[in-house]
C-alpha cells in the first residue's frame, strides 16, 4: 500500500524550464504583435493630425466658415 511515485529532480527542473521557455516565447509574440499595432496606430494618428492642421487653416477664401470655427 505504500507505492509512492518518485520523480527525478532533473525531470522537474526540465519541466519548469520548458514551461518558462513557452511562456517567454508567447510573451515575445504578444509583445511584437502589440508593438506593430501601436506603430501602425501612431502612423494613422500622425496623418490625422496633419489633416487637422491643414484643414484648420481653411480654404483660403475670405468668407470661409471652416477657418472661423
N, C-alpha and C positions, 0 to 999 in steps of 0.2 A: 503494500500500500504506500510505500514511500518512494514512488517512482518520480523523482524530481527531474525536470529537464534543465540541463545546463547549457548555456550558450557561451562560446568563447568570447573573450573580450575583443578580439580582433573583428569578429562579426558585428558586434555592437558599434564599435568605432567606425567600421566601414559603412554601416547603415547610416550613422549620423553624418558621415562625410558625403554620402550620396544625396541624402536629403538636403544638406546645406548647399551642395552644388546645384541641385534642381531649383531650390529657392533663389539662389543667386542668379541663375540663368533666367528664370521667369521675371525677376526684378529688373534685370538688364533689358529684357524685351519690352516690358511695360514702360521703363524709363525712355527708351529710344522712341517708342511709339508716341508717348505723350510729348516728348521734345519735338518731334516732327510736326505734330499737330499745333503746338504752340508757335513754332516758327511760321507755319502756314497762316495762322491767325494773325500773327504780327504783320505779315505782308499785306493781308487784307485790310487790317486796321490802318496801316500807313497809307494805302491807296485811298481809303475813305477819308482820312484826314486831309490829304492833298486835294481831293474833290471838294471837301467842305471849304477849305481855304480859298480855292479857286472860285467857287460859287458865291462866297461871301462878298467878293468884290463886285458882283453884279455883272450885267451885260455891257455896261459902258454908256448906256443911254441916260440922258438927264432924268427922265421920269421913271427910271427902273424901280419897281416896287420891291424887288428882291434885295437890292442893296440897302434899302431903308428898314428892313426887318430886323 
